[in-house]
């Protein structure tokens, strides 16, 4: 089973070019972030001929007046396996459209599949943390069924082989250990730090892990998003992730940088090829 997760951004004019990824990479499941009602109509028209099932998170919002500003951005999951919506109350988060939760039925297994887009903290403040906390709480339970979580999480700030995950609530130093900020964005630095750290470190107790780090140690440097100012790249961050349960064996996982380098998005898609589901 091959899955791709990609934040495609809001450039309506290049959707045709972006969705060539389906023909090029041939994923069984495609998870997209930053899909709007406007872009969905065009995306759906293209994907309906390539996938058996397509689900869009903004369809969950009955009051369309809410779909403005940052809330006009949803997620989409397309699959050649049967999609079945899970309980809407599985996650208690501020903006419900920021995660799609489905059961996916393969020939042999039922898989819980989650596609998420976490609001950036720079523009949405503590909505980001409340969303991360809600998703972690919903997943931090034992499950007898395989689970896959993917999406654009807007975390972490950085990674290295000495300190592993460095959150936005930590002050990075050229030398020495990153220092936790007492307060951050008007609230507790400790709470912000914990919310970012939970998915990477504290899902392990219920059998879920960062899929990329399952295959590659922190000595392997990688990124999926580059921040540019005045034409110069000032930061590179690995914001796009898969998290998989331990009963899923990973054949290969990596970032498809060509799609970002050719300016089809400011994010690189992440692709995972699953070898076996135990």
N, C-alpha and C positions, 0 to 999 in steps of 0.2 A: 504494500500500500504506500503510495506516494502522496504527501500533503505539502501544500505551499501556503504560507501566510504572508500577506503583503499589505502595507499601508500605501494605497495608490495615490493619496492626495486628492486635491479638488480641481485638477485641470481637466475640465469636461472635454476639451478639444482633442485629447490624445488617448481617449478610452480605447479606441480601436487598436492603436499601437500597443497599449498596455496589455490588452487581453490576448495578444498573440502569444503571451506566455503559456496559454493553455495548449496551443498547438506545438509550441517549442518544447515544453517540459512534460506535457501529458500527465498532470496530476489527477489522482482519483478524487481528491478533496481540495477545494480552493477556498481559503478564508481571506476576505478582504476587509480592510479598515478604511475609515473616512469616506464612506459611501453616503451620498445624499439622496433625497427623494428624486431630484433632477437626474443625477447620474445613474440611479438605480434603473430607471426606465430603459436607458440605452444599454447598460450592463446586462440587464435581464434579457433583453432582446438577443444579445450575442450568446449569453451562456445557456439559454434554453435549448439551443441546438447542440450543446457540448456536454451538458450535465442533465441527469434525470431529475434532480431536486435542487431548488434554489430557495433560500430563506433569507429574509431581510429584517433586521432588527427594528427599523422605524415603523414597520407594520404592527409592532407590539404596542405602539403609542396611539391610543384612541383619540386623544385630544391633539389634533394636528397643530394647534396654536403653540404647543410646547416645542415644536421642532424648528426652533429659531436659534440664532447665535451658535454657541458650541453644541447645542442639542440637535442641530440639524445633521450632525455627523453620526452615522451608524456603522454597523458591521454586516457583512453578508457571508453566508456559507453556501457553497455549491458542492454537490456530491453526486457521484455515480452509485453510491450506496443509499439505501433508504434512510431518509431523515425523519425523525419523530421528535417533536418539541417536548422538552421536559418542563417540569413545574416552574412557572414564572416566579414563584416565591423561593426558589432554591438559593437565590442571592438577594440580599438586602443592600442595595446600592442606591446612591442619589439619582442617577440617570439610568433607568433600567435598560435603555436601548444600547448601552455600552457593552453588553455581553449577550451572545446567543448561546443557549444551552440545548443540546440535542442528544438523543440516542441515535447512533449510527449502527445499522445492521449489515454486517458483512455476511459471507456465506457461513462463517463459523462462530462469530462472536457478536455480542452487543457491546458497543463502546460508547462511553460518555464523552462527547466532544464539545469543547467550549472555545468560542472565538471572542476575544476581548479587545477593547481599545480604551486604555486608561487616559483620562484627561491630563494634559501636562500641568504641572504645578505652577509653572511660571505665569500662566494665564488664568488658571482655575483654582489656585490655592488648595485649600483643604478638601475640596471635592475629590482631588486625586487620592488623598490618603483614605478618605471614607470609602472610595471605590476599591482600593487595594485591600482594605480591612474586610470589606464585605465579601470579596471574592475569596480571600484566604479563609474566612470563617466558613463559607459554603463548601470549600474543598477540604478543610482540615478535619475530615472524618474518614474512618475506615470504609473501604469499598471492595466488594468482591468482583466488581466489574472493572475492566481496563478504562483508564481515563487519559484524555489528551486535552491540554489547555494550550492555546496559541494566541498570538496577537502582537500588537504594539503596546508595550507597557510603560514607555517613557521612563524606564529605570534599567540599570543603575547609572549613577554619575560616572563611575569608572570601575575597572577591575585590574588587579595585578596579582602576581603569584605570591606576594608577601602577605597581602591583606584580603585577598579574594574580592569580595564585594565592597565597594565604597559608595555610600548613599549620598543624596543631596543634602542631608542634614549633617554631613561631616565636612570639615575643612581639610582640603588636601594640602599636603606639604611636600616639598621636593625631597626632603629627607625625614625619616621618622614616621611614626604611626599617625594616620588621619585622626583629627580631633573632633569629637562630637560637639555640635553647637548646643548650648543650653536651650536656646529658643530659636525657632525657625519659622518664617512666614506667619508671625503672630501667635505661634503656639509652641508646644513642647517639641524640642529637638529630638528627645528620646522616642516619643510616639511616632514622629515622622520617620526616623531611622528604622524603627521596628517594623513599620508597615511596609517599607521598601524591602527590607531584609527577609520578611516572612516567606515569600514565594521561593526564594533561592535557598533558604536554609531550614525553614521549619515545616515544610511539607514532607520532608524526608521521613518523619516519624509515621506518616500515613502512606508511605510508599510512593511518593511523587518527587521527581527531581527535574532540575534544569537539564533538558535533553542534550544541549550542546556540551555542557560540562560533564555529562556522562561519558562522552566520547573524547573530549579534549580537556586537559588540565588547564589551570589558570596561567600556565606558562605559554599557552597558545593565545596570542593576541588576535582579536577580531572585533569588527564593528559593523553596524548596519545603517548608521545615520551620521551624517557629517554636518557640522554647523559652520557656515561661512559668513565672514564679515568683510566687506570691502573687497570681495573677490578672493579672500584667503580663508582656508580652512583653519578654524581656531579650536575645534574639538571634534573628536570622533567617539561615538558611543554605541554600545550594543543594546539597543532598545527593543529589538524584535526577537521573540523567543518561542520555543516549544517547551512545555513541561509534560512529561509522560510518566505513567505509573510503572512500577518496576516489573510488571508482568508483560511489558511491551519491550521487545528487543529491537534495537536501532541498528540498521545496516549502515546508514550514512546520514549525516546532517551537515548543512553548510549554507552559506549566503551566496546569492546569485547577484554579484555586484554589477554585472554588465547593465542590468536594468536601471540602476541608479546612475552609473557612469554615463549612460546615454540620455540622462535627464528625463526618464520616464516617471521618476518619482524621486523624492529626497531620501527615501528608504530603499534598502536592498531587500528583496524578498528572502525569506528563509525557507529552505526546503528540507523535509525529512523523509527518508525512505525507511519504512518499517520492515524489518526482516521477518519477525514472527510475533504473534500474540499468544502467550502461554495460557 
